[in-house]
């Protein structure tokens, strides 16, 4: 391998390679000068010395040989730069065991040449009369002839053997074409009657193709078909558009992952020149490692990987899969979601280039997208739902690698679930072992209806439950001193009672009160009106002593009723504040203002009830 590298350095003339990237002029003494491609300058300070095979910039200090130049200019690894130069000058590299592809001598260059000829063949046929449907497909998506040429698009004729005949006329054998994935075993062209996108390596070499179904009578039902696995094409290691975006990805430390070839085209035409797409497979570990390397990630990842997902269930599932598959992306990967569900191609067609750029600009951290997906599964209008949502989402924040960002994420989660930030912080920072040892939160489901011969009634309340003390005292007062209440029960309603048993007894009292004034048989009538399973409870509440030294008069009834109503009102206020905390006042202004107005009214009512409730005990 070392001998091969030396041969590449010798045969790849540095002035010819550099001259392909920038204009050089003679500087005397056998040297050439030009404007440095590695920093902005107006006066040429970049010098190439062909006799020594070196370059050097007297402005920024960059320098090296031809391999170093290709590495830096195209953001390649050493091995990739050597391979590219070897392909260019016609040297077959010999890899040590496990160090590279196992190919017969010269086969790689033969396959690369065949693929380039195939790309030229397909591109030529895209302009022919048989490709009208393909051109219409592109035009309907906002791509003109210039765009097709820019991205090297082509069309595979429907004849069946036209590419095979063309390449055999160029001297390629049937075995070479089959091994390259261009022709099938029986001699038929692998692609027939399809619109084609060439899939390249980091710069110019065509490795394979992606093909789109455009004819209704296409015998292959799959919408997209890609080149099969070959010595050149490994779908888990290639990204469509990388040849166009590699330099921009390295400079900006950003990569935008879209789902289709037309999405890549739309992004680049709209000015998002860091867009790429996986080819015939989901975005995986190898793709992630490739991008992290391009952005200079080694021990820590400081770039942005932005996935464009639809806002539907499929997009949410895709985001969850990315989150689960690569924990190293937790705090550095972003999601750009178009609320209308349009992909970048359709978005550009409907709203223009600016809309595509805005889609990327509106990116949100992947953890936030996933966290929102988890939180929305719970009923945040209930205290139990908010607590369960917190317990489900806290491990996501706890898994963020960059600890300096955790505090900010805790604040966002607190706003998302509508809970106090200290409570959220405590849950996030709980030891992992404790969190794992606890069972998953129990989801409330509707119980099966009771059998007809086993009528079910409300569960009897615990008389010692301090949370229900005010409800129990109020129900007792209704039974023992009905004259203390007016016909409207001082504003009490059945909704003020949280426990179904107390609520049922109160409802029975309201029904009896509607038939006339309370009398000596009041408690008996209420008991008779109540469900049979609660009649003994009504008896107990009638004879149980009140926990107060006050006289059981109207003033006491008003105070006790106000206290019970205040408890329910405080719950409504807490729920509304939680909703407000989860509502963005900038993007949901109308909804936020309406809720805030309601909150002001509830707070005013709370102050009145609090004043009335004085002396209820």
C-alpha positions as CSV (number, residue, x, y, z in Angstrom):
1,X,0.0,0.0,0.0
2,X,2.9,2.4,0.8
3,X,4.3,1.8,-2.7
4,X,0.9,2.6,-4.2
5,X,0.7,5.9,-2.2
6,X,4.1,6.9,-3.4
7,X,3.1,6.1,-7.0
8,X,0.0,8.3,-6.6
9,X,2.1,11.2,-5.3
10,X,4.4,10.8,-8.3
11,X,1.8,10.4,-11.0
12,X,-0.8,12.9,-9.8
13,X,0.8,16.3,-10.8
14,X,0.0,18.8,-8.1
15,X,-0.3,21.7,-10.5
16,X,-2.9,19.8,-12.6
17,X,-4.9,18.8,-9.5
18,X,-4.8,22.2,-7.9
19,X,-5.5,23.8,-11.3
20,X,-8.8,22.0,-11.4
21,X,-10.0,24.0,-8.3
22,X,-8.5,27.5,-8.9
23,X,-6.7,29.5,-11.5
24,X,-2.9,29.4,-11.4
25,X,-0.4,31.7,-13.2
26,X,3.3,31.4,-13.5
27,X,5.3,33.0,-10.7
28,X,8.8,32.3,-12.0
29,X,11.3,29.8,-10.8
30,X,9.0,26.9,-11.9
31,X,6.3,27.9,-9.4
32,X,2.7,29.0,-9.8
33,X,0.5,31.3,-7.8
34,X,-3.2,31.8,-7.2
35,X,-5.7,32.9,-4.6
36,X,-5.8,30.6,-1.6
37,X,-8.9,28.4,-1.4
38,X,-8.6,28.0,2.3
39,X,-9.0,31.7,3.4
40,X,-10.3,34.9,1.9
41,X,-7.7,37.0,0.2
42,X,-7.3,39.6,-2.6
43,X,-3.6,39.2,-3.3
44,X,-2.3,35.8,-4.4
45,X,-0.3,34.2,-1.7
46,X,-0.9,30.5,-2.5
47,X,2.1,28.9,-4.2
48,X,2.4,25.6,-6.0
49,X,5.8,24.1,-6.8
50,X,5.4,21.2,-9.2
51,X,9.0,20.2,-9.1
52,X,8.7,19.4,-5.4
53,X,5.1,18.3,-5.5
54,X,4.1,20.8,-2.8
55,X,1.8,23.7,-2.1
56,X,2.0,26.4,0.5
57,X,0.0,29.5,1.4
58,X,2.1,32.4,2.8
59,X,-1.1,34.0,4.1
60,X,-2.7,31.3,6.2
61,X,0.1,28.7,6.5
62,X,-1.7,25.8,4.9
63,X,0.6,23.5,3.0
64,X,1.5,19.9,2.0
65,X,1.5,17.6,-1.0
66,X,-1.1,16.7,-3.5
67,X,-2.9,14.2,-1.2
68,X,-3.0,16.8,1.6
69,X,-4.5,19.3,-0.8
70,X,-7.3,16.9,-1.9
71,X,-8.0,16.0,1.7
72,X,-8.4,19.7,2.7
73,X,-10.2,21.0,-0.3
74,X,-12.8,18.2,-0.4
75,X,-12.9,17.3,3.3
76,X,-11.7,13.7,2.7
77,X,-9.9,11.2,4.8
78,X,-6.4,10.2,3.8
79,X,-7.6,6.9,2.3
80,X,-10.4,8.6,0.4
81,X,-8.0,11.2,-1.1
82,X,-5.6,8.6,-2.1
83,X,-8.3,6.5,-3.7
84,X,-9.7,9.5,-5.7
85,X,-6.3,10.4,-7.0
86,X,-5.6,6.8,-7.8
87,X,-8.8,6.5,-9.8
88,X,-7.9,9.7,-11.7
89,X,-4.4,8.7,-12.7
90,X,-5.2,5.0,-13.3
91,X,-3.5,3.3,-10.4
92,X,-5.0,0.1,-8.9
93,X,-4.5,0.3,-5.1
94,X,-3.6,-3.0,-3.4
95,X,-5.2,-3.1,0.1
96,X,-3.8,-5.1,2.9
97,X,-6.2,-7.7,4.5
98,X,-9.3,-5.9,5.9
99,X,-8.0,-2.6,4.6
100,X,-10.3,-2.1,1.7
101,X,-12.4,-3.6,-1.1
102,X,-11.5,-7.1,-2.4
103,X,-11.4,-6.5,-6.2
104,X,-9.5,-8.0,-9.0
105,X,-6.7,-5.7,-10.3
106,X,-8.2,-2.9,-12.3
107,X,-11.8,-3.9,-11.7
108,X,-12.7,-0.9,-9.6
109,X,-11.6,1.5,-12.3
110,X,-13.4,-0.5,-14.9
111,X,-16.6,-0.4,-12.9
112,X,-16.3,3.3,-12.2
113,X,-15.8,3.9,-15.9
114,X,-18.8,1.8,-16.8
115,X,-21.0,3.7,-14.3
116,X,-19.9,7.1,-15.7
117,X,-20.7,5.9,-19.2
118,X,-24.0,4.7,-18.0
119,X,-24.8,8.1,-16.3
120,X,-23.9,9.8,-19.6
121,X,-26.1,7.4,-21.5
122,X,-29.1,7.9,-19.2
123,X,-28.7,11.7,-19.2
124,X,-28.7,11.7,-23.0
125,X,-31.9,9.7,-23.2
126,X,-33.7,12.1,-20.8
127,X,-33.8,14.6,-23.6
128,X,-35.3,12.1,-26.0
129,X,-39.0,11.7,-27.0
130,X,-39.4,8.4,-25.0
131,X,-38.6,10.3,-21.8
132,X,-41.5,12.8,-22.0
133,X,-43.2,11.3,-19.0
134,X,-40.0,11.7,-17.0
135,X,-39.6,15.3,-18.0
136,X,-43.3,15.9,-17.1
137,X,-42.7,14.3,-13.7
138,X,-39.8,16.7,-13.0
139,X,-41.7,19.8,-14.4
140,X,-44.7,19.1,-12.1
141,X,-42.3,19.2,-9.2
142,X,-40.7,22.5,-10.2
143,X,-37.5,21.1,-11.8
144,X,-36.6,22.4,-15.3
145,X,-33.9,21.2,-17.7
146,X,-31.2,23.2,-16.0
147,X,-32.0,21.4,-12.7
148,X,-31.9,18.0,-14.4
149,X,-28.5,18.8,-15.9
150,X,-27.2,20.2,-12.6
151,X,-28.0,17.0,-10.8
152,X,-27.1,14.7,-13.7
153,X,-30.6,13.1,-14.0
154,X,-31.2,10.5,-16.7
155,X,-33.8,8.2,-18.2
156,X,-33.5,4.4,-18.7
157,X,-35.0,3.4,-22.0
158,X,-37.7,0.7,-22.0
159,X,-36.0,-1.4,-24.7
160,X,-34.6,-3.7,-22.1
161,X,-31.0,-4.2,-23.4
162,X,-30.0,-0.8,-24.8
163,X,-27.6,0.1,-22.0
164,X,-26.1,-3.4,-22.1
165,X,-25.5,-3.2,-25.8
166,X,-24.1,0.3,-25.4
167,X,-21.6,-0.6,-22.7
168,X,-20.5,-3.9,-24.5
169,X,-19.8,-1.8,-27.5
170,X,-17.4,0.1,-25.3
171,X,-15.5,-3.1,-24.5
172,X,-17.1,-4.1,-21.2
173,X,-17.9,-7.7,-20.6
174,X,-21.2,-9.2,-19.4
175,X,-19.6,-10.3,-16.2
176,X,-18.3,-6.8,-15.4
177,X,-21.7,-5.2,-16.0
178,X,-23.5,-7.8,-13.8
179,X,-20.9,-7.3,-11.0
180,X,-21.5,-3.5,-11.3
181,X,-25.2,-3.9,-10.9
182,X,-25.9,-2.3,-14.3
183,X,-27.1,-5.5,-16.0
184,X,-29.0,-8.5,-14.7
185,X,-27.7,-12.1,-15.0
186,X,-29.8,-12.8,-18.2
187,X,-28.5,-9.7,-19.9
188,X,-31.4,-7.3,-19.3
189,X,-30.7,-3.8,-18.2
190,X,-31.2,-3.5,-14.5
191,X,-33.2,-0.2,-14.9
192,X,-35.9,0.0,-17.6
193,X,-38.3,2.9,-18.2
194,X,-37.4,4.8,-15.0
195,X,-36.2,8.3,-14.0
196,X,-32.7,8.0,-12.6
197,X,-30.5,9.9,-10.1
198,X,-26.8,9.1,-10.2
199,X,-25.4,8.3,-6.7
200,X,-21.8,9.5,-6.4
201,X,-19.0,9.3,-3.9
202,X,-17.6,12.5,-2.4
203,X,-16.9,14.1,-5.7
204,X,-17.3,12.8,-9.2
205,X,-17.4,9.0,-9.2
206,X,-20.7,7.4,-10.0
207,X,-21.3,4.4,-7.7
208,X,-24.9,3.5,-8.5
209,X,-28.3,4.9,-9.3
210,X,-31.7,5.5,-7.7
211,X,-34.7,4.9,-10.0
212,X,-38.2,6.2,-9.8
213,X,-41.3,4.5,-11.3
214,X,-43.0,6.8,-13.8
215,X,-44.9,4.5,-16.1
216,X,-48.2,3.0,-14.9
217,X,-47.5,-0.3,-16.7
218,X,-44.1,-0.7,-15.0
219,X,-43.7,-4.4,-14.1
220,X,-41.9,-3.5,-10.9
221,X,-44.5,-2.3,-8.3
222,X,-41.9,-0.5,-6.1
223,X,-41.9,3.2,-6.5
224,X,-38.1,3.4,-6.0
225,X,-35.5,0.9,-6.9
226,X,-31.8,1.3,-6.2
227,X,-28.7,-0.3,-7.6
228,X,-28.1,-3.6,-5.7
229,X,-25.1,-4.1,-3.4
230,X,-22.0,-4.2,-5.5
231,X,-18.2,-3.7,-4.9
232,X,-18.8,0.0,-5.4
233,X,-22.3,0.6,-4.0
234,X,-23.0,-0.1,-0.3
235,X,-26.3,1.5,0.6
236,X,-25.5,1.8,4.3
237,X,-22.4,3.8,3.4
238,X,-23.6,6.2,0.7
239,X,-25.7,9.4,0.9
240,X,-27.3,10.9,-2.1
241,X,-26.1,14.5,-2.6
242,X,-22.9,14.1,-0.7
243,X,-20.8,15.0,-3.7
244,X,-22.6,18.4,-3.8
245,X,-22.8,19.0,-0.1
246,X,-19.6,17.6,1.4
247,X,-17.7,20.8,1.4
248,X,-20.6,22.8,2.8
249,X,-21.2,20.3,5.5
250,X,-17.6,20.5,6.6
251,X,-17.6,24.3,6.6
252,X,-20.9,24.8,8.4
253,X,-20.8,21.7,10.6
254,X,-24.3,21.1,9.5
255,X,-26.1,18.3,7.6
256,X,-29.8,18.3,6.6
257,X,-31.2,14.8,6.2
258,X,-34.2,14.6,3.9
259,X,-36.2,11.5,2.8
260,X,-36.0,11.6,-1.0
261,X,-34.0,12.5,-4.1
262,X,-36.3,15.3,-5.1
263,X,-36.1,16.7,-1.6
264,X,-32.4,16.9,-1.9
265,X,-32.8,18.8,-5.2
266,X,-35.3,21.2,-3.8
267,X,-33.1,22.0,-0.8
268,X,-30.0,22.7,-2.9
269,X,-32.0,24.8,-5.4
270,X,-33.5,26.7,-2.4
271,X,-30.0,27.4,-0.9
272,X,-29.8,24.6,1.6
273,X,-26.6,23.2,0.2
274,X,-26.0,20.7,3.1
275,X,-28.9,18.4,2.2
276,X,-28.4,14.7,1.7
277,X,-30.6,11.6,1.7
278,X,-30.0,7.9,2.4
279,X,-30.4,5.6,-0.6
280,X,-32.9,2.8,-0.3
281,X,-32.5,2.3,3.4
282,X,-33.1,4.1,6.6
283,X,-30.6,6.5,8.0
284,X,-28.2,4.3,10.1
285,X,-25.1,4.2,12.3
286,X,-22.7,4.2,9.3
287,X,-24.4,7.3,7.9
288,X,-24.1,9.0,11.3
289,X,-20.5,8.2,11.6
290,X,-19.8,9.5,8.1
291,X,-21.5,12.8,8.9
292,X,-19.8,13.2,12.3
293,X,-16.4,12.6,10.7
294,X,-17.2,15.2,8.0
295,X,-18.1,17.7,10.7
296,X,-14.9,17.1,12.6
297,X,-16.5,15.1,15.4
298,X,-14.2,12.8,17.4
299,X,-14.8,12.8,21.2
300,X,-17.6,15.3,21.1
301,X,-20.0,16.3,18.5
302,X,-20.5,20.0,18.0
303,X,-22.3,20.1,14.6
304,X,-26.0,20.0,13.7
305,X,-27.7,17.0,12.1
306,X,-31.1,18.2,11.1
307,X,-33.8,15.6,10.1
308,X,-36.8,16.7,8.1
309,X,-39.8,14.6,9.3
310,X,-43.5,14.9,8.5
311,X,-45.6,16.0,11.5
312,X,-47.7,12.8,11.2
313,X,-47.4,9.5,13.1
314,X,-44.9,8.1,10.6
315,X,-42.7,11.1,11.1
316,X,-42.9,10.9,14.8
317,X,-42.0,7.2,14.7
318,X,-39.0,8.0,12.5
319,X,-37.8,10.5,15.0
320,X,-38.2,8.1,17.8
321,X,-36.2,5.5,15.9
322,X,-33.3,8.0,15.3
323,X,-33.4,8.9,19.0
324,X,-33.3,5.3,20.1
325,X,-30.6,4.2,17.6
326,X,-28.0,6.9,18.3
327,X,-27.8,8.3,21.8
328,X,-24.9,10.4,20.7
329,X,-27.3,12.6,18.7
330,X,-29.5,13.4,21.7
331,X,-28.4,16.9,22.3
332,X,-27.0,17.8,18.9
333,X,-29.5,16.4,16.5
334,X,-32.5,18.5,15.4
335,X,-35.8,18.0,13.7
336,X,-37.4,20.3,11.2
337,X,-41.1,19.6,10.9
338,X,-43.5,21.2,8.4
339,X,-46.9,21.4,10.2
340,X,-48.8,21.0,6.9
341,X,-47.0,17.7,6.2
342,X,-45.3,19.0,3.0
343,X,-41.9,17.6,2.2
344,X,-39.2,20.0,1.0
345,X,-40.0,19.3,-2.6
346,X,-43.7,20.1,-2.3
347,X,-43.0,22.9,0.1
348,X,-40.8,24.6,-2.5
349,X,-43.3,24.0,-5.2
350,X,-46.2,25.5,-3.1
351,X,-44.4,28.3,-1.2
352,X,-41.1,29.0,-2.9
353,X,-37.4,28.7,-1.9
354,X,-37.7,30.8,1.2
355,X,-40.2,28.3,2.7
356,X,-37.6,25.6,2.5
357,X,-34.9,27.7,4.2
358,X,-37.4,28.7,6.9
359,X,-38.2,25.0,7.5
360,X,-34.6,24.3,8.3
361,X,-34.3,27.5,10.3
362,X,-37.3,26.4,12.5
363,X,-35.5,23.3,13.6
364,X,-36.0,22.1,17.1
365,X,-33.7,19.7,19.1
366,X,-34.5,16.1,18.6
367,X,-34.9,15.5,22.3
368,X,-37.6,18.3,22.4
369,X,-39.5,16.7,19.5
370,X,-39.3,13.3,21.1
371,X,-40.1,14.7,24.6
372,X,-43.2,16.4,23.2
373,X,-44.2,13.2,21.5
374,X,-44.0,11.4,24.8
375,X,-45.7,14.1,26.9
376,X,-48.7,14.4,24.6
377,X,-49.7,10.8,25.3
378,X,-50.8,11.9,28.7
379,X,-53.8,13.9,29.9
380,X,-52.0,17.1,31.0
381,X,-55.3,18.5,32.3
382,X,-55.2,16.1,35.2
383,X,-52.6,16.1,38.0
384,X,-52.1,12.4,37.6
385,X,-51.4,12.8,33.8
386,X,-48.9,15.6,34.4
387,X,-47.0,13.5,36.9
388,X,-47.0,10.4,34.6
389,X,-45.8,12.6,31.7
390,X,-42.9,13.9,33.8
391,X,-41.9,10.4,34.8
392,X,-41.9,9.2,31.2
393,X,-40.0,12.2,29.8
394,X,-37.5,12.7,32.6
395,X,-35.1,9.9,31.4
396,X,-34.9,11.6,28.0
397,X,-33.5,14.8,29.6
398,X,-31.3,12.7,32.0
399,X,-29.7,11.0,28.9
400,X,-28.5,14.2,27.4
401,X,-24.7,14.0,27.1
402,X,-23.9,17.7,27.4
403,X,-24.5,18.4,31.1
404,X,-24.2,22.1,30.6
405,X,-27.5,22.0,28.7
406,X,-29.5,19.9,31.1
407,X,-30.7,22.8,33.3
408,X,-32.2,24.5,30.2
409,X,-33.9,21.3,29.2
410,X,-35.3,20.9,32.7
411,X,-36.9,24.3,32.4
412,X,-38.4,23.4,29.0
413,X,-39.8,20.1,30.4
414,X,-41.3,22.0,33.3
415,X,-43.1,24.3,30.9
416,X,-44.1,21.5,28.7
417,X,-45.8,19.5,31.5
418,X,-46.9,22.5,33.5
419,X,-45.2,21.5,36.8
420,X,-42.9,23.3,39.2
421,X,-39.3,23.4,38.0
422,X,-37.9,22.0,41.3
423,X,-40.2,19.0,41.0
424,X,-39.0,18.4,37.4
425,X,-35.4,18.8,38.4
426,X,-35.7,16.3,41.2
427,X,-37.3,13.7,38.9
428,X,-34.6,14.2,36.2
429,X,-31.7,14.0,38.6
430,X,-33.0,10.9,40.4
431,X,-30.5,8.0,40.2
432,X,-31.0,5.8,37.2
433,X,-31.0,2.7,39.3
434,X,-34.0,4.0,41.3
435,X,-35.9,5.0,38.2
436,X,-35.4,1.6,36.5
437,X,-36.5,-0.3,39.6
438,X,-39.9,1.4,39.6
439,X,-42.7,0.0,37.6
440,X,-44.1,1.9,34.6
441,X,-46.9,4.3,35.6
442,X,-50.3,2.6,35.6
443,X,-52.6,3.8,32.8
444,X,-56.2,4.3,33.9
445,X,-58.6,2.2,31.7
446,X,-62.3,1.8,31.8
447,X,-63.2,-1.3,33.9
448,X,-65.4,-4.0,32.4
449,X,-69.1,-3.4,33.1
450,X,-70.4,-5.4,36.0
451,X,-72.5,-8.5,35.4
452,X,-76.2,-7.8,35.5
453,X,-76.7,-9.9,38.6
454,X,-74.0,-8.1,40.4
455,X,-75.0,-4.4,40.4
456,X,-72.1,-2.1,41.2
457,X,-72.4,1.0,43.4
458,X,-70.0,3.8,44.3
459,X,-67.1,2.7,46.5
460,X,-67.6,3.8,50.1
461,X,-65.2,6.6,51.2
462,X,-62.7,6.3,53.9
463,X,-64.1,8.4,56.8
464,X,-60.5,9.3,57.9
465,X,-59.3,10.5,54.5
466,X,-58.1,14.1,55.3
467,X,-58.4,15.0,51.6
468,X,-62.2,14.4,51.8
469,X,-62.8,16.0,55.2
470,X,-64.6,19.1,53.8
471,X,-66.8,16.9,51.5
472,X,-67.8,14.7,54.4
473,X,-68.5,17.6,56.7
474,X,-70.6,19.4,54.1
475,X,-72.6,16.2,53.3
476,X,-73.2,15.7,57.0
477,X,-74.4,19.3,57.4
478,X,-76.8,18.9,54.4
479,X,-78.4,15.8,56.1
480,X,-78.3,17.1,59.7
481,X,-79.2,20.8,59.2
482,X,-80.9,21.3,55.8
483,X,-82.5,24.5,57.1
484,X,-79.0,26.1,57.1
485,X,-79.1,25.9,53.3
486,X,-81.3,27.8,50.9
487,X,-82.9,26.3,47.9
488,X,-79.7,26.8,45.9
489,X,-77.4,25.3,48.6
490,X,-75.3,28.4,48.7
491,X,-74.0,27.8,45.2
492,X,-73.0,24.2,45.7
493,X,-73.2,21.7,42.8
494,X,-72.6,18.0,42.5
495,X,-69.3,18.8,40.7
496,X,-67.9,20.3,43.9
497,X,-67.8,16.8,45.3
498,X,-64.8,14.7,44.2
499,X,-65.9,11.4,45.7
500,X,-68.8,9.7,43.9
501,X,-70.4,8.5,47.1
502,X,-70.7,12.0,48.6
503,X,-71.7,13.4,45.2
504,X,-74.5,10.8,45.0
505,X,-75.8,11.6,48.5
506,X,-75.8,15.4,47.7
507,X,-77.6,14.8,44.4
508,X,-80.3,12.9,46.3
509,X,-80.6,15.8,48.7
510,X,-81.0,18.3,45.7
511,X,-83.7,16.1,44.2
512,X,-85.6,15.9,47.5
513,X,-85.2,19.6,48.1
514,X,-86.8,20.3,44.7
515,X,-90.0,18.7,45.9
516,X,-90.5,21.0,48.9
517,X,-89.1,22.5,52.1
518,X,-87.1,20.2,54.4
519,X,-89.2,18.6,57.2
520,X,-88.8,16.2,60.0
521,X,-88.4,13.3,57.7
522,X,-85.8,15.0,55.6
523,X,-83.0,12.6,56.2
524,X,-85.3,9.6,55.6
525,X,-86.4,11.0,52.3
526,X,-82.8,11.7,51.2
527,X,-81.7,8.2,52.3
528,X,-84.5,6.7,50.2
529,X,-83.6,8.8,47.2
530,X,-79.9,7.7,47.4
531,X,-78.7,4.5,45.7
532,X,-79.3,1.5,47.8
533,X,-75.6,0.8,48.2
534,X,-75.2,4.3,49.9
535,X,-78.2,4.3,52.2
536,X,-76.2,3.0,55.1
537,X,-73.6,5.8,54.4
538,X,-76.5,8.3,54.6
539,X,-77.5,6.9,58.0
540,X,-73.9,7.2,59.2
541,X,-73.6,10.8,58.0
542,X,-76.9,11.7,59.7
543,X,-75.8,10.6,63.1
544,X,-72.1,11.3,63.0
545,X,-71.1,14.4,65.0
546,X,-69.9,17.5,63.2
547,X,-66.3,18.5,63.8
548,X,-67.0,22.0,64.9
549,X,-68.1,24.0,67.9
550,X,-70.0,26.5,65.8
551,X,-73.8,26.6,65.6
552,X,-75.1,24.8,62.6
553,X,-76.7,27.9,61.1
554,X,-76.7,29.6,57.8
555,X,-73.5,31.5,58.4
556,X,-71.7,28.2,59.1
557,X,-73.3,26.6,56.0
558,X,-72.1,29.5,53.8
559,X,-68.6,29.2,55.1
560,X,-68.4,25.4,54.8
561,X,-69.9,25.6,51.3
562,X,-67.4,28.3,50.3
563,X,-64.5,26.1,51.6
564,X,-65.6,23.1,49.5
565,X,-66.1,25.3,46.4
566,X,-62.7,26.9,47.0
567,X,-61.0,23.4,46.9
568,X,-62.5,22.7,43.5
569,X,-61.7,26.2,42.3
570,X,-58.1,25.8,43.3
571,X,-57.9,22.7,41.2
572,X,-59.3,24.5,38.2
573,X,-56.8,27.3,38.7
574,X,-53.9,24.9,39.0
575,X,-55.0,23.2,35.8
576,X,-55.4,26.5,33.9
577,X,-52.0,27.7,35.1
578,X,-50.5,24.4,33.8
579,X,-52.2,25.0,30.4
580,X,-50.9,28.6,30.4
581,X,-47.4,27.4,31.2
582,X,-47.6,25.0,28.2
583,X,-49.0,27.6,25.8
584,X,-46.6,29.9,23.8
585,X,-47.9,33.4,24.1
586,X,-46.2,34.4,20.8
587,X,-47.5,31.6,18.5
588,X,-50.8,31.0,20.4
589,X,-51.6,34.5,21.3
590,X,-55.4,34.3,21.1
591,X,-55.6,31.1,23.0
592,X,-53.2,32.4,25.6
593,X,-55.1,35.7,26.1
594,X,-58.4,33.9,26.4
595,X,-57.1,31.6,29.1
596,X,-55.4,34.4,30.9
597,X,-58.7,36.3,31.0
598,X,-60.4,33.3,32.5
599,X,-57.7,32.9,35.0
600,X,-58.2,36.5,36.2
601,X,-61.9,35.8,36.7
602,X,-61.1,32.6,38.7
603,X,-58.6,34.4,40.8
604,X,-61.3,37.0,41.7
605,X,-63.7,34.3,42.6
606,X,-61.1,32.6,44.7
607,X,-60.6,35.8,46.7
608,X,-64.3,36.0,47.4
609,X,-64.6,32.4,48.4
610,X,-61.6,32.6,50.6
611,X,-63.2,35.5,52.5
612,X,-66.5,33.6,52.8
613,X,-64.7,30.4,54.0
614,X,-63.3,32.1,57.1
615,X,-64.7,30.3,60.2
616,X,-65.8,27.2,58.4
617,X,-64.1,25.0,61.1
